[in-house]
Amino acid sequence: MNTDKKIPADVTQIIDACPFGIVTVNSASIVDYANTAFTKITGIEIESILNTPNHVMWKTLLKYYSVDGNMKTYIGGVLTLRANNSLNVVRLSCQLPKQSNTKQILYFQDITAESEVDRMKSEFLYSATHELRNPIAIIFGFSELLINNEFDRTASLDIIETIHQQAKDLNHLTNELLDIARIESRKGKDFAISEESVGKILLTIEKEWCGRVGKERIRLTLPSQIPNVLIDKDKIKQAITNVMSNACKYSPEDSVVSIDIALDKVMSDSMIGISIHDDGFGMSTEDISHLFERFWRSDRFRHIAGTGLGMSIVKEIIEYHQGVIDIVSAVNQGTTVTIWLPVYIDLASLE
């Protein structure tokens, strides 16, 4: 920081503690001050711009950043700077003080996280719109056929069944979109956390899935002693159900889906695992790397109905619970998904 500029020490401390990078340009268009936050935010050392002409400072900035917007209009306005060799995004705003020896005050703000959220929202909205358009178009097209033409009962029933299936898929997709939006907007505020028995939850899930796919397809193995967990029971049940749905959907109808409890991390990491294994089609390393991306679906499984949102919802739920998801899979060798949840610890018993 410039020590020649006569600023009271207490004021200097306040400015240096400011989360914004601050640079001032004097009436001679010389950079005469920069705080330490400038370097933290931009990665540019203060010494490389201090006591240099304003245009030289800009040359230095443009070595590391590209500019969104019109450079000519940044004075009194806002520019977005994007790092050339990293993901950093910086918002630059400029003020022109009146009745001062300072010509310009530049404010630098790190908006990397904000920019990434905006990008993800845009991608999400684009993908959601695309996914919603398909069933809507089919429903619209087939209903027009019924309105404008006469069919025999068999043909009419076929068309109505198609409309019904597309409406069902649309309803499922809408519910999953609402689940994601609700989790993100509420940030877990609607989660009802309590001490729960993993065994009881899995017994309920076993019963439900035996009813869906048959008793011969579901195998649940529970140890005699299972630690309790501190969770939102309904949300965790939803996460396990999503994994179960994939296990059954992407494996042969005559194969077994097994549910087991992993206790090897209870003592070391205070975590209990719920493992769901299938002997299905499995995933490649590339598939696994995209598994939690919203709307992503492997080209190998385009013929199987799905929204591409199930595992992203699982991720949102498990991460809120400070849990971890492990995936072990190989093509044509099945998949094992293990959901690790923190064990409930009674703090009163530790006193």
N, C-alpha and C positions, 0 to 999 in steps of 0.2 A: 504494500500500500504506500502511497505517496506520503512521505513524512514532511515534505517541504510545505505542503498546504497547511495553513494554520487553523486546525480544527480542534476545539477543546477535547481533551482525552476522553471525557465521559460521553461526548457526542460520537466520537470515533468508535467507542465500544458499542454503542447502540446501533450505529450503522453497520458495523461488522457482524453484529448478531442478527441483522435483518436477513430473512430467508431469500430476498431478492438480490441479484447482482446489481450493483449500482455503479455507473460510470458517468463522470461529468466532463463536459467539454467547455473550455473557457471562451471568452470573447475573441481570442486569437485563433480559434478552432484547433486548440491543442488539448489533448486528453490530459487532464491534470489531477484526476482522482479515480480510483477504483477500489471497491471493498473486496474482502477475501471471498465473499459469496460468488463474485464474478467468476473466479477460477473454479470453485466447486461446481458451478452450474455449467460453464462452457468448456472447462478443461484447458483453458488458455491462461498462461501465466500473466500476472499483472505487469511484470517488467517488459513484456513484449509489446504492450500498448501504451504504457505510461510515458508522458512527455513526448508523444508522437503526434503528428497532425491527424486530424479526424479521418482523412481519407486513407491514411496508413493503417489506422485501427480497423477500418472496414476491409482493407486488403487482407489483414490478418484473420479477421472473422471469416472471410470468404474462402480462405484456405481450408477451413475445417467444416464450414456450413454452406448449404445452399438455401436460397430464400424463396419462400412462398409469397407471392404478391408483388406489387410494384414498388421497387426501391425508392422511386421518386415521391411516393406518398407516405413514407414511413414517419416523417416528422409530424408530430401531433397525432399519430395513429399507431397502428400495431402491425408488426411483421411476425411471421413464423419462420424460425430457422431450424433446418433439419441437418443433423450431423452427416457428413459424407461417409464416415467409416464406423458408425455406431447407430444405435436406435434413438439416441438423444434428440429430443425436440424442445426448442426453447422459444418462448414468446418474448419478443422485444417491443417495448413501448417507449415513446419519446415524449418528453415534456419540454416546453420552452418557458423558462422562468421569466417573469417580468421584473424590471428594476433590479437586475443582478448582474454581476460580472460573469456568471455562468450562462453560457449560450444554450447548452442542451443538457438534460439529465436523461440518461438511458437506463431503463429498468429491464433486467433479464430474469425471466421466470422459467423454471424447469416444468414443462407440461408433458413430459414423456408418458407418464401413466395416463393422464387425461386424454392424450392423443391416441394411445392404444385402445382405450375404452371406446372412443368415438369410432375408430376403425372397426372394432369388433361389432359395435352396434350397427354400423352400416352394412357389414357383411351379413350379420344376423337378419336384418330386415330384408335384405335382398334375397337371401336363401329362403326365409320364411314365405315371402311373397311368391317365389318360384314354386315352392312345395304346395302352397295353398291353391295356386292357379290350376294345377293338374286335376285334382278331384272336382273342383268347381266347374271346370270346362267340360268334364265328362258328364257330370250331373246335368248341366245346362243342355248339352247336346242331346243326351238320351231323353230328357224330358220333352224337348222340342219334337223329337221323333214321335213320342206318344201323343202330343197335342195335334200334330199336323198329319198323322197317318193312322190308318186302322190296321191292327194286327190281330191275328188269332190269339187265343188265350196263352198258348205255349210261348209264342214270340213275345207277347206282352209281359209275361212273367219273367222271361230272361232279361228283358230291359229293366224291369222294376227291381230285380235282384241286383243288377249292375249298379243302378242308382242307389239302392240300399247299402251295398258294400262300400261304394265311394263315400256316401254320407257317414258311414261308420268310421272309415279311415280318416275322413275330415274331422270328425268329432274327436277321435283319438289324437290326431296331430294338434288340434286346438287345445286340448287338455294339457298336452306336454308343453306346448308353448307357454300356456298360463302357469304351469308348474315352474318353469325356468324363470319367467318374469316375476313370479311371486317370491321365489327364493332370493333373487337378486335385489329386488326392490325393498324387501323387508329385511334383508341381511340377517336372516335367522330369527327375527323378532317373533314370528308366529310358530317357532319350534317350541314344543312343550317337553322340556327336558326332565327326566326322572330316572330313578334307578330301576332297571328292568332285567328280567331273566332272558338270556339269549335262547335257552332251551325252549321256553314257552313260545317265543316268537317263531322259532324254526318248526316246532310241532304244528303251529297254525298254518305256516306256509306249506309244510308237507301235505297237510290235509287238503288245502286248496288246490295244489298242483296235482295231487292224486286224482282229484275230481276232474281236473282239466284234461290230463293226458293219460290217466290210468295208473293204478298202483304199481304195476310192473316197471314203470319208467322212473320212479322216484325212490331213491334210497337215502335215508337219513341215519347217520350214526352219531350218537351223542355220548360223550364220556360221563362218568358218574358225577364228577364235580366240575361245574362250570362257573367261573367268576361272573358276577353281574356287571353290567355296563351302565353308564350314565348317558342316556340317549333320548331322542324323540322316537318313540316306538313306531308310530305310523310312518314317519319318514324313512327309518331304517328298513322297515318292512317293504316300503315302496322301492328302495334301492335294491334289496335282495330279490324282489319280484322282477325287476327289470333284468337283472343278471340271469335269473331263472328262465325268463322268457327267451333270452338269446340262446341259452344252453339247450333248451328244448327245440327252438326254431331252427338252429343251425346244426342239428345232429339228426341221425336217422331215427325214424319213428319207433323202431324196435330196440333202440339203445337205451342205456341207463344214465340218468343224471344223478350224481351223488352229492350229498351235502355233508360236510364234515367240519369238526371244530379243531382249530390249530391252537395249541397251548404253549408252543415252544418259546414265545416271546413274553409270556406272562411275567416271569421273574426278571428278565433282562430289560425289557422295554415297557412293561406294564400294559401290554396289548394282547387282545384275544382275536383270533382270526376265524372268519366264517368262509370256508372254501367250497366253491361250487365247481364241480368237474363234469365235463361231458366228453364223449368219444366221437365228437363230430368232425366237421370239415376243417376246423382249426384256422389259424391266422398266420400270415407271414410277418416278418419283422416290420415291413412297410405298413401292413394293416394295423399292427399294434401301435405304431407311432402316430396314427391318425384316429385311434379308437374313440378318444374323448372329444373330438372336434364335432361341433354341431352340424347336423345334416350330412356328415360324411358317411358314405357307404361304399364298401369295397365293390369293385366291378364284378367280382366273382359271385356276389349275392344280390345283384340287381333284380333277379327274378323272384326273390323272396320279399314279401311285404314288410315294410318297416319305415320309420320316419328318420332314422339317423340321430335321434335325440335321446334315446334311452340311456346310453352310457354317460352322456354329458350331464344328465340329471343325477345319475349315480355319483359322479365326481363332485358335483355341487353339494350334495347331501353329506357325503363322507368327509369332504374337506371341512365343512362347517363343524362336524363332530371331532375335528382334529385327528381323523383317521387316515389310513393309507390304503391304496388299492394296488395289489400285485397281480400281474398278468403273466401266465406261462402258457405258451401256445406254439404249435407248429402245424404247417399245412397237412391236412389229413391225419393228424395225430391228436386231435382234441384240444380242449382249452380248460385251464383251471384259473378261475378268478377268486382271489382271496381278499376279502374286506377285513381290514384290521381296525379294531375299535379300542379306545382306551378303557382299561378295566376300572370299574368303580372302586374308589378307595374311601373308606370311612375314616375321615380325618379325626373324628372323636376317639377312635380306637387307637390312634397313634400317640395320643397325649399321655 
